[in-house]
Amino acid sequence: MRKRPQHSPQTYFSVVGNCLQVHGQPLTALAERAGDRAFYAYDSEVMTRRVQELRALLPADIELHYAIKANPMAEVVAHMAGLTDGLDVASAAELTTALATGTPPTEISFAGPGKSATDLRDAVDAGVIIILESSTEMHRVAALAAGTGRRPTVAIRVNPDFELKASGMKMGGGPKPFGIDAEQVPAVMAELATLPLDFVGLHIFSGSQNLRPEALIEAHDKTVELALRLAAAAPYPIRWLNIGGGLGVPYFPGEQPLELAPVMANLQGLLGQIKTGLPQARVVMELGRYLVAEAGLYVCRVTDKKESRGQLFLITNGGLHHHLAASGNFGQVVRKNYPVCIGNRVTGEVHENVTIVGPLCTPLDLLAERMELPAAEIGDLVVLFQSGAYGYTASPHHFLSHPPPLEIFA
Ligand SMILES: *Cc1c(COP(=O)(O)O)cnc(C)c1O
């Protein structure tokens, strides 16, 4: 008996003649274009479907932003700019990418602790919403504006006094480098009112990669409660409220896709409270991985196959240096396998238990450990699903100086 995969991200990708298709093209044709290089392939149609599926349930009054650090490839960002209401950036280079899409600066926000002088100057010049992460940063922005007659648009990032429970990455609650502790925010807002800054509102981001509706609902309730509490102490009305995101995608065996309906129904209810308490506020939800992770594949080629003391190994031209998260070294406590298939042999009569590795001289260079897959040959294509976010740019390409992967936007 072969075990069935417990969840099937393949639902977004069709198979023709046993070969995975990417936006109507056989994977083998994309691999031919890539030559002897491993590559990421991003399917724009899958991104479009993801946003449509989300929008069908997201309250119409909530604006959807794309956090471009999840996947900053210019073509991806341009496509996402067309599907969403705005972009979130975290560096001067990401800001350049965002502006190149034609997105109005008023719909771009710039977050991140420790923004450099270049980051802040570019943000002020562009006129985007600068998310202040500390009191020092507030004074730096004010100093840039001094004597220019300009009033840069700013919001305050609040480190909330609660956590997003069961979150893959906690970004708020307790001591954090992100934002200003909720209890310090009233004093910072009072000082802000004396500076040449245009205060538009608050950014409250509690965490990322969450698959539990009840945890997200609790975080959203507490986010709105905190926003209303802080608004009472604000010197100006809140015109912009970024409630963060945190919607997760399933990566590992046993994980199920997030059930959106209860989360979105709860947000609809919270909008009533926001409209009463913060009548001027635009409400923004910002998402990275939820919008793009499922649309991306990482593809590498089998270059060798061998057995060592009873374990079969597939050695490939890709690995940890291309896809750190799939190797288990990007914030995972226990390494688990991403969903994998053999792209040119999606089903097969004979299965083998294989461990898939890259060419690096380290045991950390693992792409899949002891997985049952159709028996693969040298030259076959190993595909890792759920690779559209935190893949290419979140990996140490220079480690061992092998060629970096290509990126193909389809
Ligand atoms: C990273 C980040 C995001 C995106 O998180 P995802 O898990 O990719 O949705 C959103 N907002 C802020 C402030 C971030 O730092």
The ligand as a MOL file (V3000), in Angstrom:
LIG
                    3D

  0  0  0     0  0            999 V3000
M  V30 BEGIN CTAB
M  V30 COUNTS 15 15 0 0 0
M  V30 BEGIN ATOM
M  V30 1 C 7.0150 39.8570 6.3030 0
M  V30 2 C 5.9290 40.7740 6.5390 0
M  V30 3 C 4.6860 40.5630 5.9330 0
M  V30 4 C 4.3810 39.3790 5.0620 0
M  V30 5 O 4.2590 38.2050 5.8030 0
M  V30 6 P 3.6920 36.9110 5.0810 0
M  V30 7 O 3.7960 35.8190 6.0650 0
M  V30 8 O 4.5250 36.6780 3.8760 0
M  V30 9 O 2.2800 37.2020 4.6970 0
M  V30 10 C 3.7080 41.4920 6.1490 0
M  V30 11 N 3.9400 42.5830 6.9100 0
M  V30 12 C 5.1210 42.8150 7.5130 0
M  V30 13 C 5.2990 44.0170 8.3350 0
M  V30 14 C 6.1540 41.9240 7.3540 0
M  V30 15 O 7.3100 42.1460 7.9560 0
M  V30 END ATOM
M  V30 BEGIN BOND
M  V30 1 1 1 2
M  V30 2 1 2 3
M  V30 3 2 2 14
M  V30 4 1 3 4
M  V30 5 2 3 10
M  V30 6 1 4 5
M  V30 7 1 5 6
M  V30 8 2 6 7
M  V30 9 1 6 8
M  V30 10 1 6 9
M  V30 11 1 10 11
M  V30 12 2 11 12
M  V30 13 1 12 13
M  V30 14 1 12 14
M  V30 15 1 14 15
M  V30 END BOND
M  V30 END CTAB
M  END
